Amino acid sequence: MADQQRIHPVAVLPTRPPQGTFPSVKVDHPSGHNAPVVKRKNCWYKCFCWIITTFILLLIIVAAALAVLYLVFQPKLPKYSVDNLRITDLTLNFDLTLYARFDVSIIAKNPNKKIGIYYEKGSRLSVWYKETNLCQGSIPRFYQGHQNTTVLEVGLTGQNQYGTTLLQALQEQQQTGRIPLDLKIDVPVRIKLGKLKLMKVRTLGSCKLIVDSLSTNKFISIKASNCNFGLKL
């Protein structure tokens, strides 16, 4: 009888991964939202970059358009000066207020060859002695064409409650033969470029005057005049 075959148990050793490699491990994040957060951050960053780029391009386009307009139209500021000044009334009333009426001739020059100027409603002209407003008025609405010079006759009236003190100060100043007056101008205008009528801006400025007298019903000699003007949006 043949010998019975004996079966011996064989120990199976665990296989080792190749040297230099590691088993893959899956890590579950508690929230499970890390990937969408990264995507949202990338989206916001792209949107921000797009907005900045668009804004810069718009600035470049506007700057280029303004440069072209400047080269084509060569804009220049209008010029103003006081031609003459006349006081038609300077009266101390019974209530001790001082009534004044000045008639002023203003020369307005538009030096531009291709730009017209619309003088709009709401202008304000005023004459001041030092810090005191003597009278005020406005200029009419009109259109001033290219390289046009217009003489504006403007009547200014006013009433000051400190009549006695003001009149005395003016009389004392008149004895020197040099009376400082300040003509302040605030005029809304629209610029016309070809057929295009642009937005409203304001012409602001003043004319510092030195006159020899405040006598009524006579033209006053203007000994010195210094006018400065600019535009304001």
URMOJO-V858246 format. One record per residue. N is the residue number from 0. RES is the residue in three letters. SS is DSSP state (H for helix, E for strand, L for the rest). PHI is phi in radians with two decimals (none if undefined). D_CENTER is the distance of its C-alpha to the mean C-alpha in Angstrom with 1 decimal. Layout:
BEGIN
N/RES/SS/PHI/D_CENTER, N/RES/SS/PHI/D_CENTER
END
This chain:
BEGIN
0/MET/L/none/121.3, 1/ALA/L/-1.09/118.3, 2/ASP/L/-1.12/116.3, 3/GLN/L/-1.17/113.4, 4/GLN/L/-1.29/110.0, 5/ARG/L/-1.78/108.0, 6/ILE/L/-1.90/104.2, 7/HIS/L/-1.79/102.3, 8/PRO/L/-1.11/98.7, 9/VAL/L/-1.94/96.1, 10/ALA/L/-1.32/93.1, 11/VAL/L/-1.72/89.8, 12/LEU/L/-1.48/87.3, 13/PRO/L/-1.16/83.6, 14/THR/L/-1.35/81.9, 15/ARG/L/-1.77/79.3, 16/PRO/L/-1.15/76.2, 17/PRO/L/-0.99/76.0, 18/GLN/L/-1.09/75.0, 19/GLY/L/1.62/71.3, 20/THR/L/-2.04/70.2, 21/PHE/L/-2.26/69.3, 22/PRO/L/-1.22/69.7, 23/SER/L/-1.24/66.7, 24/VAL/L/-2.15/65.5, 25/LYS/L/-1.67/63.3, 26/VAL/L/-1.91/61.1, 27/ASP/L/-1.63/59.8, 28/HIS/L/-1.37/56.5, 29/PRO/L/-1.04/56.7, 30/SER/L/-1.44/53.4, 31/GLY/L/1.36/53.7, 32/HIS/L/-2.12/49.8, 33/ASN/H/-1.11/48.9, 34/ALA/H/-1.11/48.6, 35/PRO/H/-1.07/46.1, 36/VAL/H/-1.10/43.9, 37/VAL/H/-1.08/43.7, 38/LYS/H/-1.11/42.9, 39/ARG/H/-1.13/40.1, 40/LYS/H/-1.08/38.6, 41/ASN/H/-1.10/38.8, 42/CYS/H/-1.15/37.1, 43/TRP/H/-1.10/34.1, 44/TYR/H/-1.10/33.8, 45/LYS/H/-1.14/33.9, 46/CYS/H/-1.11/31.3, 47/PHE/H/-1.08/28.9, 48/CYS/H/-1.09/29.6, 49/TRP/H/-1.14/29.0, 50/ILE/H/-1.12/25.6, 51/ILE/H/-1.10/24.5, 52/THR/H/-1.12/25.9, 53/THR/H/-1.09/24.3, 54/PHE/H/-1.09/20.8, 55/ILE/H/-1.11/21.4, 56/LEU/H/-1.11/22.8, 57/LEU/H/-1.11/19.8, 58/LEU/H/-1.08/17.5, 59/ILE/H/-1.13/20.2, 60/ILE/H/-1.11/20.3, 61/VAL/H/-1.12/16.6, 62/ALA/H/-1.08/16.7, 63/ALA/H/-1.14/19.9, 64/ALA/H/-1.12/18.7, 65/LEU/H/-1.13/15.8, 66/ALA/H/-1.12/18.5, 67/VAL/H/-1.13/20.9, 68/LEU/H/-1.05/18.6, 69/TYR/H/-1.13/17.9, 70/LEU/H/-1.18/21.6, 71/VAL/H/-1.33/22.7, 72/PHE/H/-1.69/20.5, 73/GLN/L/0.83/19.8, 74/PRO/L/-1.16/16.8, 75/LYS/L/-2.33/16.9, 76/LEU/L/-1.21/15.0, 77/PRO/L/-1.14/17.1, 78/LYS/E/-2.07/19.4, 79/TYR/E/-2.30/20.7, 80/SER/E/-2.66/23.8, 81/VAL/E/-1.64/26.2, 82/ASP/E/-1.39/29.5, 83/ASN/E/-2.71/31.6, 84/LEU/E/-2.41/31.7, 85/ARG/E/-2.43/34.4, 86/ILE/E/-1.76/35.3, 87/THR/E/-1.65/37.4, 88/ASP/E/-2.76/37.9, 89/LEU/E/-2.62/37.8, 90/THR/E/-2.17/40.3, 91/LEU/E/-1.57/41.3, 92/ASN/L/-1.38/42.1, 93/PHE/L/-1.10/45.0, 94/ASP/L/-1.51/42.8, 95/LEU/L/1.18/41.6, 96/THR/L/-1.59/38.1, 97/LEU/E/-1.84/36.8, 98/TYR/E/-1.68/35.8, 99/ALA/E/-2.33/33.9, 100/ARG/E/-2.35/33.1, 101/PHE/E/-1.99/31.4, 102/ASP/E/-1.90/31.3, 103/VAL/E/-2.07/28.7, 104/SER/E/-1.83/28.6, 105/ILE/E/-1.99/25.3, 106/ILE/E/-1.69/25.3, 107/ALA/E/-1.90/22.3, 108/LYS/E/-2.04/22.5, 109/ASN/L/-1.85/21.0, 110/PRO/L/-1.44/22.1, 111/ASN/L/-1.42/21.2, 112/LYS/L/-1.45/24.3, 113/LYS/L/-2.24/22.9, 114/ILE/E/-2.20/19.8, 115/GLY/E/-1.79/20.1, 116/ILE/E/-2.25/17.9, 117/TYR/E/-1.68/18.3, 118/TYR/E/-1.55/17.9, 119/GLU/L/-1.68/17.5, 120/LYS/L/-1.22/19.0, 121/GLY/L/1.86/17.7, 122/SER/L/-1.28/17.4, 123/ARG/E/-2.53/18.5, 124/LEU/E/-2.08/20.5, 125/SER/E/-2.59/22.4, 126/VAL/E/-1.92/25.0, 127/TRP/E/-2.16/25.5, 128/TYR/E/-1.92/28.5, 129/LYS/L/0.98/27.6, 130/GLU/L/-1.80/26.1, 131/THR/E/-1.94/27.7, 132/ASN/E/-1.41/26.2, 133/LEU/E/-1.55/28.8, 134/CYS/E/-2.85/27.6, 135/GLN/E/-2.64/24.8, 136/GLY/E/-2.95/24.4, 137/SER/L/-2.58/22.3, 138/ILE/L/-1.75/22.6, 139/PRO/L/-1.27/23.9, 140/ARG/L/-1.28/22.3, 141/PHE/E/-2.86/23.2, 142/TYR/E/-1.92/22.6, 143/GLN/E/-1.94/22.6, 144/GLY/L/-1.35/24.2, 145/HIS/L/-1.16/24.3, 146/GLN/L/0.82/25.2, 147/ASN/L/-1.85/25.8, 148/THR/E/-2.07/26.3, 149/THR/E/-2.16/26.3, 150/VAL/E/-1.73/27.8, 151/LEU/E/-1.85/26.5, 152/GLU/E/-1.73/29.0, 153/VAL/E/-2.14/27.3, 154/GLY/E/-1.70/29.4, 155/LEU/E/-2.05/28.0, 156/THR/E/-2.28/30.1, 157/GLY/E/-2.95/30.2, 158/GLN/E/-2.44/32.7, 159/ASN/E/-1.91/32.7, 160/GLN/L/-1.30/35.1, 161/TYR/L/-1.66/36.1, 162/GLY/H/-1.09/37.7, 163/THR/H/-1.10/40.7, 164/THR/H/-1.12/38.9, 165/LEU/H/-1.16/36.1, 166/LEU/H/-1.11/38.6, 167/GLN/H/-1.11/40.7, 168/ALA/H/-1.12/37.9, 169/LEU/H/-1.15/36.9, 170/GLN/H/-1.15/40.6, 171/GLU/H/-1.14/41.1, 172/GLN/H/-1.16/38.0, 173/GLN/H/-1.14/39.4, 174/GLN/L/-1.11/42.6, 175/THR/L/-1.40/40.8, 176/GLY/L/1.36/39.7, 177/ARG/L/-2.43/36.1, 178/ILE/E/-1.91/33.8, 179/PRO/E/-1.42/30.1, 180/LEU/E/-2.24/27.7, 181/ASP/E/-2.23/23.9, 182/LEU/E/-1.65/22.4, 183/LYS/E/-1.75/18.9, 184/ILE/E/-2.23/16.8, 185/ASP/E/-2.41/14.1, 186/VAL/E/-2.23/14.3, 187/PRO/E/-1.35/12.6, 188/VAL/E/-2.38/13.4, 189/ARG/E/-2.14/13.9, 190/ILE/E/-1.65/14.7, 191/LYS/E/-1.93/18.1, 192/LEU/E/-1.86/19.1, 193/GLY/L/1.12/22.8, 194/LYS/L/-1.76/23.4, 195/LEU/E/-1.63/20.0, 196/LYS/E/-1.79/17.7, 197/LEU/E/-1.44/14.1, 198/MET/E/-1.13/11.6, 199/LYS/E/-1.34/10.6, 200/VAL/E/-2.22/8.0, 201/ARG/E/-2.07/8.9, 202/THR/E/-1.65/11.0, 203/LEU/E/-2.07/11.5, 204/GLY/E/2.98/14.5, 205/SER/E/-2.69/18.1, 206/CYS/E/-2.06/21.6, 207/LYS/E/-1.46/24.0, 208/LEU/E/-2.03/27.4, 209/ILE/E/-2.13/31.0, 210/VAL/E/-1.99/33.5, 211/ASP/L/-1.60/37.3, 212/SER/L/-2.78/38.1, 213/LEU/L/-2.12/37.2, 214/SER/L/-1.18/40.3, 215/THR/E/-1.43/40.0, 216/ASN/L/1.01/40.7, 217/LYS/L/-2.68/40.3, 218/PHE/E/-1.26/37.7, 219/ILE/E/-1.70/36.3, 220/SER/L/-1.37/36.3, 221/ILE/E/-1.64/32.9, 222/LYS/E/-1.38/34.0, 223/ALA/E/-2.62/30.6, 224/SER/E/-2.58/27.1, 225/ASN/E/-2.40/24.0, 226/CYS/E/-1.94/20.7, 227/ASN/E/-2.37/17.2, 228/PHE/E/-2.44/14.1, 229/GLY/E/-2.72/10.6, 230/LEU/E/-1.86/7.7, 231/LYS/E/-2.37/4.6, 232/LEU/L/-1.24/3.4
END
